[in-house]
Structure formats: C-alpha cells, structure tokens
Amino acid sequence: MRKKIFFKKHNKKIFIFLLIIILLLCGSFTYLNYVVNPIIIESSSAKVRSLSQDAINTAVFEVIKDSTIYDTLIHILRNEEGEIIMISSNSVQINSLSRDIIENAQLKLEKMGASGVNIPIGTFTGMPIFVGRGPNVKLKLLPIGAINCNFSSKFITAGINQTNHRIYIEVSTKVNVILPTASEIVNTKTQIMIAENIIIGKVPQTYLFSNDIGDMLNLVP
C-alpha cells in the first residue's frame, strides 16, 4: 500500500516537473517570437539595408567608370537649325550595362551574406535596457531571388533653353535574415544618378514628361 502511495506521489512529481518544463518552453518560444524577434528584426533590418545599399553603390560605380556614359546611353538628333527633333536611348548599351551591374551586385551581396550581420547579444533579451549591449552575435544573411535593375530619366529646367537631363538607375534586392526562431526578408531599393547632361536648346514637351528611359526609344515629338 505504501509502495502504491509512493509511486503515485512520485508520478505526480514527474508530471508536475514535465508540465513546468513544457510551460517554460512554450513561454520562452512565445517570448522569443513576440518580443525578441521584432526587436532583432528592427535592429538587423536597418543594418542589412545599409549594407545592401553600400554593396549596390560599390557595384554600380565599379561598372560605370566612364565619364562619357551619357553619350553612350542617349543620342540627341537635331535638324539643320539646331532644333531637337529626336532623343533616343541605346537599348543595347542599356541592357549590357544593366547585366553588368546585376552580376557585380550579386557578387557583392553574396560576399555580404557570407560576412553576416552582427547583433549585440543584449538585444536577444528583448529588454530595452540591454538592447545594443554585450558581445556580438552573427546572424546569417541569404540573398534571395533576382536583382532587378531599372533605368529612369528626369528633365529639369536649368535656364533659358537649357535643360538638365539626368539618368538614374534603381536596383532592387531581397536579403533573407535568419533569426533564432524565424526568418525575415528585407527589401531594399537603391536609386543612383549615373549620368547627367545640360541640353542646349528647347526640349519638346513630349520628353519633359517622360520619366522612363525606355519611353525615349525612337520617340519623335
């Protein structure tokens, strides 16, 4: 009889102990998922965007070294009186430039992913007083998907019969941040002005309202 009572008490203690362990695990998971992860996401996302933008900027400027890139991308045709009759973009050069930038940017992002991003261990507590404190913990970064590269154009009045024509490139990237209990995709868009030129002469209204460089292909006012 005493043995039965002893085993019942023993089994009850084991049950309570296991229940406490399960509750602690559930509580820890909930705390990580709803308190710690959002703090880590906010902290790491800012760093990842900054690193991604630096990588893209470096990739673009390594590809575009020629100061005469505007003349390579844009051709302005005038009539005998010097009036602008057509502004066209060189699609072959644009596609080639886009391909080179994407390839270089991919290499930079892969290198960034291998280095990861450092987050102070105090951030993992989820307590504001410890955020940003303590030794660093490296989070794994994984560039995912294709890098998108788009060109745009902007005309700005610079004076009487003078127009500043600027060419921009926008590079979009996706980087997956691997967190302790989840993962987070950080989207980054980086816009860089790669060329500009002062056009002397009246630019037709057709071009002034064309922001997409692709719209200027054989566009006659």
SULTADA-V518889 format. One record per helix or strand. SS is the DSSP state (H for helix, E for strand). FROM is the first residue (numbers start at 1). LEN is the number of residues. If there is no record, write none. Layout:
ss->{SS SS}
from->{FROM FROM}
len->{LEN LEN}
This chain:
ss->{H H E E H E H E E E E H E H E}
from->{2 69 74 84 91 117 121 136 148 162 183 205 212 213 219}
len->{62 5 5 6 25 4 5 8 12 17 18 4 1 4 2}
